[in-house]
Amino acid sequence: MGDILKIEYDMEDMAVGIKEAIMKELSKELAEEIKSELKAEMREKLFGKVKESIENNTYELVQNMINDIYNTEKIVIGGGWKEEAKEFTLKEYVIEQVKEVIVNNKCDGKGYGSTSFQEWFTKKCVDPDIQKIIEKEISNIRNDVNYKVKNMFDTSTKQMLSEAVLSVLMANDTYKKIEGSIASIASK
């Protein structure tokens, strides 16, 4: 018979060896993958915060600059032939121009033609729903004013009539007799 070859192999050692070999090979790649994922997540979060911070700060900075310019920047208007130069801040100039448009009831300029302020305002700013509300408020104000004027008129008329009637009575001889009788009764 032939020779018998018998091989014994310790599986526990083999499993440990395979495990260690896999760990050794994969640990570097896993570490790199974890690092890249963490970096990406951190970049995304930090970039989002930085972007949001920049947007907020930029908005506030630009808003402050605009407000500063609007409130403090001086401009000179006029100063031509026999015309006095006037100095305004931008805010003062805008307010003056708006006042002028409302007082003169004229919107002249690009895109307006020669339209009255009321026409322009009605056309651009008042839709039918707002028109109803405005008319209702005007009616309420009118009714309130009429009621107060009527009350004032009634009160003043009553007072004037009472004073007039009292003066007529006081001038009358009958009133003087009644007054004298009351005075004599009161003194007794």
C-alpha positions in Angstrom: 0.0 0.0 0.0 1.0 3.3 -0.5 2.0 5.9 1.9 -0.7 7.9 3.5 -0.1 11.5 3.9 -2.0 13.0 6.7 -2.1 16.8 7.1 -3.4 18.5 10.1 -4.1 22.2 9.9 -5.1 24.4 12.8 -8.1 26.4 11.5 -8.1 28.8 14.4 -4.6 30.0 13.4 -5.7 30.3 9.8 -8.8 32.4 10.7 -6.6 34.7 12.8 -4.1 35.0 10.0 -6.8 35.8 7.4 -8.4 38.3 9.8 -5.1 40.0 10.4 -4.2 40.1 6.7 -7.6 41.6 5.8 -7.4 44.1 8.6 -3.9 45.1 7.5 -5.0 45.6 3.9 -8.4 47.2 4.6 -7.4 49.4 7.6 -5.5 51.9 5.4 -8.3 52.1 2.8 -11.0 52.3 5.5 -9.0 55.1 7.3 -8.7 57.0 4.1 -12.4 56.6 3.2 -13.5 57.7 6.7 -11.2 60.7 6.5 -12.5 61.7 3.1 -16.1 61.4 4.3 -15.4 63.4 7.4 -13.6 66.1 5.4 -16.4 66.3 2.9 -19.1 66.5 5.6 -17.1 69.1 7.5 -16.4 71.1 4.4 -20.1 71.0 3.5 -21.2 72.1 7.0 -18.5 74.7 7.4 -19.0 76.0 3.8 -22.7 76.3 4.5 -22.1 78.3 7.7 -19.4 80.5 6.1 -21.6 81.1 3.1 -24.6 82.0 5.3 -22.4 84.2 7.4 -21.0 86.0 4.4 -24.5 86.5 2.9 -25.8 87.9 6.2 -22.8 90.0 6.8 -22.7 91.3 3.2 -26.4 92.2 3.3 -26.0 94.1 6.6 -22.8 95.8 5.4 -24.4 96.9 2.1 -27.6 97.9 3.9 -25.6 100.0 6.4 -23.6 101.6 3.5 -26.8 102.5 1.6 -28.4 103.9 4.7 -25.3 105.9 5.5 -25.1 107.3 1.9 -28.8 108.0 1.8 -28.8 109.8 5.1 -25.5 111.7 4.9 -24.4 112.1 1.2 -24.8 115.7 0.1 -25.8 116.8 -3.3 -26.1 120.3 -4.8 -29.1 121.1 -7.0 -29.3 124.3 -9.1 -26.7 127.0 -9.1 -27.1 127.8 -12.7 -27.9 131.2 -14.3 -29.5 133.4 -11.7 -30.4 130.4 -9.6 -29.3 129.7 -6.1 -27.6 126.4 -5.4 -29.3 124.3 -2.8 -27.6 121.5 -0.8 -29.5 118.5 0.3 -28.8 115.0 1.6 -30.2 112.4 -0.7 -33.0 111.7 1.8 -33.9 115.4 2.0 -34.0 115.6 -1.8 -36.2 112.6 -2.2 -38.6 113.9 0.5 -38.7 117.3 -1.3 -39.4 115.7 -4.6 -42.2 113.5 -3.2 -43.8 116.6 -1.5 -43.6 118.5 -4.8 -45.3 115.7 -6.7 -48.1 115.5 -4.1 -48.6 119.2 -3.7 -48.5 120.0 -7.4 -50.5 116.9 -8.2 -48.2 116.2 -11.2 -46.1 113.2 -12.1 -43.8 114.3 -14.8 -40.9 112.2 -15.9 -39.9 109.1 -17.8 -42.7 106.7 -18.1 -45.3 109.0 -16.6 -46.1 111.5 -19.3 -48.0 114.4 -17.8 -50.2 112.5 -15.4 -51.7 113.8 -12.1 -50.4 112.2 -9.0 -53.9 111.0 -8.1 -54.3 109.3 -11.5 -50.9 107.7 -11.2 -51.5 106.6 -7.7 -54.9 105.2 -8.5 -53.6 103.4 -11.6 -50.5 101.9 -10.0 -51.4 101.4 -6.3 -55.2 101.0 -6.0 -56.9 97.8 -7.1 -60.7 97.3 -6.8 -60.4 95.6 -3.3 -58.3 98.5 -1.9 -60.7 101.0 -3.6 -63.6 99.4 -1.7 -61.7 99.7 1.6 -60.7 103.3 0.9 -64.3 104.2 0.0 -65.5 102.5 3.2 -63.0 104.4 5.4 -63.8 107.7 3.7 -67.5 107.1 4.3 -66.8 106.3 8.0 -64.7 109.5 8.4 -67.3 111.6 6.6 -70.1 110.1 8.9 -68.0 110.7 12.0 -67.2 114.3 11.0 -70.9 115.0 10.1 -72.0 113.6 13.5 -69.5 115.7 15.4 -70.3 118.9 13.5 -74.1 118.3 14.1 -73.5 117.8 17.8 -71.4 120.9 18.0 -74.0 122.9 16.1 -76.8 121.6 18.2 -75.0 122.3 21.4 -73.9 125.8 20.4 -77.4 126.6 19.1 -79.1 125.4 22.3 -76.7 127.5 24.3 -77.2 130.6 22.2 -81.0 130.2 22.3 -81.0 129.6 26.0 -78.9 132.7 26.6 -81.1 134.8 24.2 -84.3 133.6 25.9 -82.9 134.3 29.3 -81.8 137.8 28.3 -85.3 138.5 26.9 -86.9 137.2 30.1 -84.5 139.2 32.3 -85.5 142.3 30.5 -89.2 141.6 31.0 -91.0 143.2 34.0 -92.7 139.9 34.9 -89.2 138.3 35.4 -88.2 141.2 37.6 -91.3 140.8 39.8 -90.7 137.0 40.0 -87.1 137.6 40.9 -88.1 140.1 43.6 -90.7 137.7 45.0 -88.1 134.9 45.2 -85.6 137.2 46.9 -88.2 138.3 49.5 -89.2 134.7 50.2 -85.6 133.7 50.5 -84.8 136.5 53.0 -87.8 135.5 55.3 
